[in-house]
Amino acid sequence: MAPLSFQSTQKMVSGYEIPVVGFGVYQTPPEVTEKVTIKALETGYRHIDSAKYYANEAQCAEAISKSGVPRSQIFYTTKVPASHMSYEKAKEAIEASIADAASIDYIDLVLLHAPFGGKEGRLGAWRALVEAQKTGKIRSIGVSNYGIHHLEELEAYINSGVGGQISVGQYEIHPWCAREDIVAWLKKRNVVVEAYSPLVQATRMNESSLQNLAKKHNKTPAQVLLRWSLQNGHVPLPKSVTDSRIVENTQVFDFELSQQDMDSLKTGVYAPVCWDPARDSHL
Ligand SMILES: NC(=O)c1ccc[n+]([C@@H]2O[C@H](COP(=O)([O-])OP(=O)(O)OC[C@H]3O[C@@H](n4cnc5c(N)ncnc54)[C@H](OP(=O)(O)O)[C@@H]3O)[C@@H](O)[C@H]2O)c1
């Protein structure tokens, strides 16, 4: 296998390629989204991860169309909000996202943001995605924050005839929330695993395990975390509104963590920093 580079991609079951690092824009205020997304594209990112819930889809599309980078080289993701988990509401949300992306013609990936809406709502929202994909305005589809029971419910529905393929599963994943069970389920089916909050929202930078590896490799704790994610085969989605960090988070292809380094980051701890619908027993 060729060594990983910033230009590397993974192939999804839809047949399309997805760049191995994405630029996240959760909590990026709309008024700075265009500027930081253009900075990211100038730095070489080719994958932007937004969501209707982030209220900055139009600004992402604007940045992509103004960047001067050919549209075909950029991968753009958005998500159907948890508040829109039914056939009708998901359809509405998808149409609105497509309208916001009019200047970039199509959306590479649309995910169901979280397994809300009860069984009927979840399956209805999936049907809306499958229909939208047929129009060509959406290329690939997938889910985020689905627990294994939600994934199995969806798999049964897909196999019952509604169709569609889960190209991507997006989850909070880092050494303090490795989600080995869900990752194994997804990998068995060749679903690309995206890692959100890969920097643990900057809450663990002083952990000794990270500090030690940062010193050993002459890298920052953030770069060690991103390398951990990539070497596990995930697609990390680091977020930053800071120019120097936007660059720093790409400089992760000139070093490698050894097996011993990777083992030193096995914490056995389950401590998500974001929400956790995958394990919410009410859903
Ligand atoms: N599907 C979902 O439910 C879901 C949930 C959460 C996130 N996501 C996606 O995943 C992306 C990333 O997750 P996240 O935003 O929760 O957290 P994250 O990427 O783990 O952390 C972002 C935080 O780390 C800081 N940071 C960035 N680079 C750094 C560096 N090199 N050194 C030190 N601090 C650094 C950022 O600060 P500055 O910005 O101030 O530089 C920000 O405070 C989101 O933007 C979104 O696209 C998806």
The ligand as an SDF file (V2000), in Angstrom:
LIG
                    3D

 48 52  0  0  0  0  0  0  0  0999 V2000
  -21.6320   14.2730   13.6350 N   0  0  0  0  0  0  0  0  0  0  0  0
  -21.5790   14.8960   14.7810 C   0  0  0  0  0  0  0  0  0  0  0  0
  -22.4650   14.7460   15.6490 O   0  0  0  0  0  0  0  0  0  0  0  0
  -20.4210   15.8070   15.0690 C   0  0  0  0  0  0  0  0  0  0  0  0
  -20.2460   16.2940   16.3720 C   0  0  0  0  0  0  0  0  0  0  0  0
  -19.1320   17.1060   16.6290 C   0  0  0  0  0  0  0  0  0  0  0  0
  -18.2540   17.4180   15.5960 C   0  0  0  0  0  0  0  0  0  0  0  0
  -18.4720   16.9580   14.3270 N   0  0  0  0  0  0  0  0  0  0  0  0
  -17.5500   17.3100   13.2170 C   0  0  0  0  0  0  0  0  0  0  0  0
  -16.2060   17.0780   13.6060 O   0  0  0  0  0  0  0  0  0  0  0  0
  -15.4730   18.3040   13.5580 C   0  0  0  0  0  0  0  0  0  0  0  0
  -14.4140   18.3520   14.6420 C   0  0  0  0  0  0  0  0  0  0  0  0
  -14.9410   18.1320   15.9300 O   0  0  0  0  0  0  0  0  0  0  0  0
  -15.0030   19.2510   17.0560 P   0  0  0  0  0  0  0  0  0  0  0  0
  -15.1700   20.5780   16.4040 O   0  0  0  0  0  0  0  0  0  0  0  0
  -16.0160   18.8030   18.0400 O   0  0  0  0  0  0  0  0  0  0  0  0
  -13.6060   19.1570   17.8210 O   0  0  0  0  0  0  0  0  0  0  0  0
  -12.0350   18.9850   17.5410 P   0  0  0  0  0  0  0  0  0  0  0  0
  -11.7050   19.1060   16.1090 O   0  0  0  0  0  0  0  0  0  0  0  0
  -11.6170   17.7740   18.2940 O   0  0  0  0  0  0  0  0  0  0  0  0
  -11.4600   20.2320   18.3550 O   0  0  0  0  0  0  0  0  0  0  0  0
  -11.6510   21.5530   17.9690 C   0  0  0  0  0  0  0  0  0  0  0  0
  -11.0050   22.4230   19.0500 C   0  0  0  0  0  0  0  0  0  0  0  0
   -9.5980   22.1960   19.0790 O   0  0  0  0  0  0  0  0  0  0  0  0
   -8.8970   23.4110   18.8520 C   0  0  0  0  0  0  0  0  0  0  0  0
   -7.7280   23.0820   18.0140 N   0  0  0  0  0  0  0  0  0  0  0  0
   -7.7220   22.8300   16.6880 C   0  0  0  0  0  0  0  0  0  0  0  0
   -6.4800   22.5330   16.2750 N   0  0  0  0  0  0  0  0  0  0  0  0
   -5.6840   22.6040   17.3490 C   0  0  0  0  0  0  0  0  0  0  0  0
   -4.2990   22.4160   17.5470 C   0  0  0  0  0  0  0  0  0  0  0  0
   -3.5080   22.0610   16.5420 N   0  0  0  0  0  0  0  0  0  0  0  0
   -3.7900   22.5830   18.8040 N   0  0  0  0  0  0  0  0  0  0  0  0
   -4.6080   22.9280   19.8340 C   0  0  0  0  0  0  0  0  0  0  0  0
   -5.9340   23.1210   19.7120 N   0  0  0  0  0  0  0  0  0  0  0  0
   -6.4630   22.9540   18.4700 C   0  0  0  0  0  0  0  0  0  0  0  0
   -9.8690   24.3280   18.1690 C   0  0  0  0  0  0  0  0  0  0  0  0
   -9.5800   25.6690   18.4690 O   0  0  0  0  0  0  0  0  0  0  0  0
   -9.6580   26.8750   17.3910 P   0  0  0  0  0  0  0  0  0  0  0  0
  -10.8060   26.6050   16.4730 O   0  0  0  0  0  0  0  0  0  0  0  0
   -9.8760   28.0650   18.2640 O   0  0  0  0  0  0  0  0  0  0  0  0
   -8.3350   26.8970   16.6760 O   0  0  0  0  0  0  0  0  0  0  0  0
  -11.1880   23.9050   18.8170 C   0  0  0  0  0  0  0  0  0  0  0  0
  -11.3240   24.5030   20.0930 O   0  0  0  0  0  0  0  0  0  0  0  0
  -16.5660   19.3660   13.7100 C   0  0  0  0  0  0  0  0  0  0  0  0
  -16.1340   20.6560   13.3100 O   0  0  0  0  0  0  0  0  0  0  0  0
  -17.6420   18.7800   12.8500 C   0  0  0  0  0  0  0  0  0  0  0  0
  -17.3590   18.9810   11.4820 O   0  0  0  0  0  0  0  0  0  0  0  0
  -19.5360   16.1520   14.0710 C   0  0  0  0  0  0  0  0  0  0  0  0
  1  2  1  0
  2  3  2  0
  2  4  1  0
  4  5  1  0
  4 48  2  0
  5  6  2  0
  6  7  1  0
  7  8  2  0
  8  9  1  0
  8 48  1  0
  9 10  1  0
  9 46  1  0
 10 11  1  0
 11 12  1  0
 11 44  1  0
 12 13  1  0
 13 14  1  0
 14 15  2  0
 14 16  1  0
 14 17  1  0
 17 18  1  0
 18 19  2  0
 18 20  1  0
 18 21  1  0
 21 22  1  0
 22 23  1  0
 23 24  1  0
 23 42  1  0
 24 25  1  0
 25 26  1  0
 25 36  1  0
 26 27  1  0
 26 35  1  0
 27 28  2  0
 28 29  1  0
 29 30  1  0
 29 35  2  0
 30 31  1  0
 30 32  2  0
 32 33  1  0
 33 34  2  0
 34 35  1  0
 36 37  1  0
 36 42  1  0
 37 38  1  0
 38 39  2  0
 38 40  1  0
 38 41  1  0
 42 43  1  0
 44 45  1  0
 44 46  1  0
 46 47  1  0
M  CHG  2   8   1  16  -1
M  END
$$$$
